[in-house]
Amino acid sequence: MFRRTRFVCISDTHNAAPDASFKLPAGHVLIHAGDLTNQGKYTELRKTLDWIEKADFEVKIVVAGNHDITLDPAFYEQHGAHHHGQHLQDAAACRTLVEDYPSLTFLNHEYAELTLKKPDGPRTTFKVFGSPMSPARGVWAFGYQPAMASKLWDSIPLDTDVLVTHTPPNGHCDASRDRGPAGCKGLQQALGRVRPSLAVCGHVHEGRGVERVVWDLHSPSGQCKEQGVGYWHDPGAGNKKQSLVDLSSRSLEPLQSSRWIKDEMDDRMFGWGSTDVGSANKTCSWKFHDGPFQSEIGSSANEYKLYDEPPTATDAGMAVSLRPSVMPSEEGQSPMLGFIEEKPTPASSNTEILGGPLGRKETCIINAAIMATSWPHKAVNGRGKYNKPIVVDIDLPTWDTS
């Protein structure tokens, strides 16, 4: 059984706090993807961790970022004076401070399995990997050289549902005003291997936004290639609405990931179909490009039969892979876009792909940077300094079926 779970994603708050700088929506899980502070001072950390501790979320996941310099002991020992001069911080006390907040799950290139247990909550469970690392640039913490990237990100477990990294992957939510795509190529490659449902990041403030990557499950190895990319249109831009991304089965575009979705009307049809039925037609929030993804797409929730358990790879009658395809349309209707059912081929049946969920066809990448401007965070051309948090609804498996 699956239940809708709401994630509120933020990153790069740089000492900003809710109410004074931005509004923090309600949800079940809060994710902070790093850069809690400007320079990692004890007072900065305490101020930020205090409001996160008080925030009303059942689960709170936090990673550090390159500006949280005291939380990287090796870096601070070598470069602390560069930032703090003669007023060096007690780095050990800063690291201990993080551990003093019981409601926080602080991940330092670590993996955790988390369960929501409140009686009035969704009572779901998921596996998360979190890391503060980002490609080295300037004198900042948690940096690594390009040659280290592959080995670094190879440590992400295959069964990771939610990935939280400070850096974005290369080519996704990483557009920088002064240096082009600034994400990590090694992380982008790791996404093709793991294919988590959500990949939450920050770091590149101008890259704030959401993209949905469609994976080619017919890749000859465990390294799946990208087959398409969907771009998000923020419903909260320029108004008082939330910046919502609905990936649940209630939406027009449920994520093709942890849940098996099969069209009841046509056994060969997977994924999205047009809903041009008079007043029932709705505007979709996604637009895809590459391969067949050329137009807006959508679907009605009642067009799908939902399977609680994925079919096994050995069940010849059920084991399927999903191939994007444009379906013929009748006159006056939008083209149908979806997935054609195919049996796994030897090229796609290696142990890494079949070892994970066969339905893990998509990854939703979220750059949740709150600070809209780059260091030193001055407003540019009248643009506000702060973005809204990004709210994500997604179906997760329940541990309690009562």
C-alpha positions in Angstrom: 0.0 0.0 0.0 1.2 3.5 -0.8 0.2 6.9 0.7 0.8 10.4 -0.3 3.6 12.0 1.6 4.5 15.7 1.5 8.1 16.9 1.4 9.0 20.5 1.9 12.4 21.2 0.2 14.8 24.0 1.0 18.4 24.7 0.6 20.9 27.6 0.8 19.1 29.6 3.4 22.4 31.3 4.4 21.1 32.5 7.9 17.6 33.3 6.6 14.7 32.1 8.7 11.0 31.5 8.0 8.5 34.4 8.5 11.2 37.0 8.4 12.5 35.9 4.9 10.2 33.2 3.5 7.2 31.2 4.5 7.6 27.5 5.4 4.6 25.4 4.3 3.3 22.5 6.3 4.3 19.0 5.4 5.4 15.6 6.7 9.1 15.8 5.8 11.5 18.8 5.8 14.7 18.6 3.7 17.5 21.1 4.0 20.1 20.5 1.3 22.9 22.6 2.8 24.4 26.0 3.3 22.6 26.7 6.5 24.9 29.6 7.2 27.2 32.1 5.5 30.5 31.1 7.2 29.7 28.3 9.6 30.0 30.3 12.8 28.6 28.8 16.0 26.0 31.5 16.4 24.9 31.1 12.8 24.5 27.4 13.2 22.6 27.6 16.4 20.2 30.2 15.0 19.4 28.0 12.0 19.2 24.7 13.8 16.9 26.3 16.4 14.2 27.2 13.9 14.6 23.8 12.1 14.2 22.0 15.5 11.0 24.0 16.2 9.5 23.5 12.7 6.4 21.2 12.8 7.6 18.2 10.6 7.8 14.6 11.7 11.0 14.0 9.9 13.8 16.6 9.2 16.7 15.8 7.0 19.7 18.1 6.9 23.0 18.1 5.1 25.7 20.7 5.3 27.0 22.8 2.4 30.3 24.4 1.3 29.5 27.5 3.4 29.1 25.5 6.6 32.9 25.4 7.0 33.2 24.5 10.6 31.4 21.2 10.0 34.3 20.0 7.7 37.0 19.5 10.3 39.9 18.8 7.9 39.0 21.9 5.9 38.6 24.2 8.9 41.9 23.2 10.4 43.7 24.2 7.2 41.6 27.1 6.0 39.7 28.4 9.1 41.9 31.5 9.4 41.1 32.5 5.8 37.5 33.0 6.7 37.6 33.9 10.4 41.0 35.5 10.9 42.0 35.6 14.6 38.4 34.8 15.6 38.5 31.1 15.0 35.5 29.1 15.9 35.5 26.0 18.1 34.9 23.5 15.2 34.4 20.6 17.6 31.7 22.5 19.4 30.0 23.3 16.1 29.9 19.7 15.1 28.6 18.7 18.6 25.9 21.3 18.3 24.5 19.6 15.2 24.2 16.4 17.3 22.3 18.1 20.1 19.0 18.5 18.1 17.1 15.2 18.5 14.5 15.8 15.8 17.1 16.3 13.0 18.5 13.5 10.8 21.9 15.0 9.9 23.6 13.1 7.1 27.3 13.4 6.3 27.6 11.3 3.2 25.4 8.7 5.0 22.4 6.5 4.4 19.4 6.1 6.6 16.0 4.4 6.6 13.3 6.6 8.0 9.8 5.8 9.1 6.9 8.2 9.8 5.1 6.9 12.8 2.6 9.6 13.9 -1.0 8.2 14.1 -2.4 11.1 12.1 0.4 11.0 9.5 0.9 8.9 6.3 2.9 6.2 8.3 5.2 5.7 5.3 8.8 4.7 5.0 11.7 5.5 2.7 15.5 5.2 2.3 17.6 8.4 2.0 21.2 9.1 1.3 22.6 12.6 2.2 25.9 14.3 1.4 27.4 17.8 1.8 30.0 17.4 -0.9 30.3 19.6 -4.0 32.9 20.2 -6.7 35.8 22.2 -5.3 35.7 25.9 -6.2 37.4 28.6 -4.2 38.3 28.2 -0.6 35.1 26.5 0.7 34.4 23.3 2.6 33.4 19.8 1.5 35.0 20.1 -1.9 36.4 17.4 -4.2 38.3 17.3 -7.5 36.7 15.9 -10.7 38.9 12.8 -10.5 37.3 11.9 -7.2 33.7 12.2 -8.2 33.0 8.7 -9.5 34.4 7.0 -6.5 32.6 9.4 -4.2 29.1 8.9 -5.6 29.6 5.1 -6.1 28.8 4.9 -2.4 25.1 5.7 -2.9 23.2 2.5 -2.3 21.0 1.2 -5.2 17.9 1.1 -3.0 18.0 4.8 -2.2 14.6 6.4 -2.6 15.5 10.0 -1.8 18.9 11.5 -2.5 19.9 14.8 -0.8 23.1 16.4 -2.0 24.3 19.9 -1.8 25.5 20.0 -5.4 23.2 19.4 -8.3 24.0 16.9 -11.0 25.6 18.3 -14.2 23.0 19.5 -16.7 20.1 19.6 -14.3 19.0 22.5 -12.2 22.6 23.8 -12.3 22.5 26.8 -14.6 24.9 29.4 -13.3 24.9 33.0 -14.5 28.7 33.3 -14.6 30.0 29.8 -15.3 27.3 27.9 -17.2 26.3 24.4 -16.0 27.9 24.0 -12.6 26.7 20.6 -11.4 28.7 17.4 -11.0 29.1 15.0 -13.9 29.9 12.2 -11.5 26.7 12.7 -9.6 24.7 12.8 -12.9 26.2 9.4 -13.8 25.3 8.1 -10.4 21.7 9.1 -10.8 21.6 6.8 -13.9 22.8 3.9 -11.8 20.6 4.5 -8.7 17.5 6.2 -10.2 16.1 7.6 -6.9 12.6 8.9 -6.9 13.7 12.3 -5.6 17.1 14.0 -5.9 17.1 17.2 -3.8 19.9 19.7 -4.1 20.9 23.4 -4.0 24.3 25.1 -4.2 23.7 26.8 -7.6 21.1 29.5 -6.6 20.2 30.5 -10.2 19.4 26.8 -10.9 16.4 26.7 -8.5 13.7 24.6 -10.1 12.5 21.1 -10.9 13.2 18.6 -13.7 12.0 15.1 -14.3 14.5 12.8 -16.0 13.2 9.8 -17.9 15.6 6.8 -17.9 16.2 4.3 -20.7 15.9 1.0 -19.0 17.3 -0.8 -22.0 20.8 0.4 -21.4 23.3 -2.5 -21.8 24.7 -2.0 -18.2 23.5 -0.7 -14.9 24.3 2.8 -16.0 20.9 4.0 -17.5 21.0 6.8 -20.0 18.7 9.7 -20.1 15.8 9.4 -22.6 13.9 12.6 -21.9 13.7 15.6 -19.6 10.6 17.3 -18.3 10.7 20.9 -17.1 8.5 22.3 -14.3 6.3 25.4 -14.6 6.2 26.9 -11.0 2.6 27.4 -10.0 3.8 29.7 -7.2 5.7 32.1 -9.4 4.6 35.7 -9.0 1.6 34.9 -6.7 0.8 33.7 -3.2 0.4 30.0 -4.2 2.7 27.3 -3.1 5.5 26.1 -5.4 4.0 22.7 -5.6 5.2 19.6 -7.5 2.5 16.9 -7.3 4.0 13.5 -8.3 1.4 11.5 -6.5 -1.3 9.3 -8.1 -3.8 12.2 -7.6 -1.9 14.3 -10.0 -2.1 14.6 -13.8 1.5 13.3 -14.1 2.3 10.7 -11.4 6.0 9.8 -11.1 6.9 6.6 -13.0 9.1 5.4 -10.1 8.2 3.5 -7.0 4.7 2.6 -8.1 3.6 0.4 -11.0 1.0 2.1 -13.1 -1.0 0.2 -15.8 -3.7 1.6 -18.0 -7.0 -0.3 -17.5 -8.3 0.8 -20.9 -5.4 -0.6 -22.9 -3.0 -3.3 -21.6 -0.3 -1.9 -23.9 -0.4 1.7 -22.6 1.7 3.0 -19.7 2.3 6.5 -18.4 0.4 9.6 -19.6 -2.5 10.1 -22.0 -4.4 13.1 -23.2 -7.5 14.2 -21.3 -9.2 16.4 -23.8 -12.8 15.7 -22.7 -14.7 19.0 -22.7 -14.6 20.8 -19.4 -12.6 18.0 -17.8 -9.5 19.0 -19.8 -6.8 20.3 -17.5 -3.6 22.3 -18.1 -0.5 20.2 -17.4 2.5 21.6 -15.6 5.2 19.6 -17.4 6.7 20.0 -20.8 9.1 17.3 -22.2 11.8 17.5 -24.8 14.2 15.0 -26.4 13.0 11.8 -28.2 9.2 11.7 -28.2 8.6 14.3 -25.6 7.6 17.3 -27.7 4.3 18.6 -26.2 2.5 19.1 -23.0 1.2 15.8 -21.5 -1.3 14.8 -18.9 -3.6 12.1 -17.6 -6.6 11.4 -15.4 -5.9 9.6 -12.2 -8.8 7.2 -12.9 -7.2 6.0 -16.1 -4.7 3.9 -14.1 -4.8 0.7 -12.2 -2.3 0.8 -9.3 -0.1 -2.1 -8.3 1.1 -2.2 -4.7 3.9 -4.6 -5.5 6.2 -4.6 -8.6 6.2 -7.8 -10.6 9.2 -10.0 -10.2 11.8 -10.1 -13.0 11.3 -13.9 -13.3 7.5 -13.6 -13.9 7.4 -13.7 -17.7 3.8 -12.7 -17.8 4.3 -9.6 -15.7 7.9 -8.4 -15.9 7.9 -5.4 -18.2 10.0 -2.4 -19.0 8.6 1.0 -20.2 9.5 2.6 -23.5 8.3 6.2 -24.2 6.1 6.4 -27.3 3.8 8.9 -29.0 0.4 7.3 -29.6 -1.9 8.2 -32.5 -4.6 10.7 -31.7 -8.1 11.2 -33.0 -9.0 14.4 -34.8 -9.4 17.3 -32.4 -7.4 15.6 -29.6 -3.9 16.1 -28.4 -1.3 13.4 -29.2 -1.2 10.5 -26.7 2.1 10.1 -25.0 2.9 7.1 -22.9 4.9 3.9 -22.5 4.6 0.7 -24.5 4.8 -2.6 -22.6 7.9 -4.6 -23.5 9.4 -7.7 -22.0 13.0 -7.3 -20.7 15.7 -7.9 -23.2 19.0 -9.5 -22.3 20.6 -6.0 -22.7 18.4 -4.6 -19.9 18.3 -7.6 -17.6 21.6 -7.1 -15.7 21.6 -7.5 -12.0 21.9 -3.8 -11.1 18.8 -2.8 -13.1 16.7 -5.8 -12.1 18.0 -5.7 -8.5 16.0 -2.4 -8.0 12.4 -1.5 -8.8 11.8 -2.2 -12.5 9.2 0.6 -12.4 11.9 3.2 -11.5 11.6 4.9 -14.8 11.9 8.5 -13.6 13.9 10.7 -11.2 12.6 14.1 -10.1 15.4 16.5 -9.5 14.7 19.5 -7.2 17.0 22.5 -6.7 15.4 24.1 -3.6 17.7 27.1 -3.2 16.0 29.7 -1.0 18.5 32.5 -1.6 17.8 33.7 -5.1 21.0 35.6 -5.5 24.6 34.6 -5.4 27.2 35.5 -2.8 27.2 38.1 -1.3 23.4 38.0 -1.9 22.5 41.4 -3.2 19.3 41.9 -5.1 19.8 42.2 -8.8 17.6 44.3 -11.1 14.9 44.5 -8.5 14.7 40.8 -8.1 13.8 39.5 -4.6 16.5 37.8 -2.6 14.4 34.8 -1.6 12.7 31.9 -3.4 9.8 29.9 -2.0 10.3 26.4 -0.6 9.4 23.7 -3.1 6.6 21.4 -1.9 6.6 17.8 -3.3 3.8 15.3 -3.0 4.8 11.7 -3.7 3.4 8.3 -3.0 5.5 6.2 -0.6 5.1 2.7 0.7 3.4 2.3 4.1 4.8 0.2 6.9 1.4 0.1 8.7 -1.5 -1.3 6.6 -4.1 -1.2 9.4 
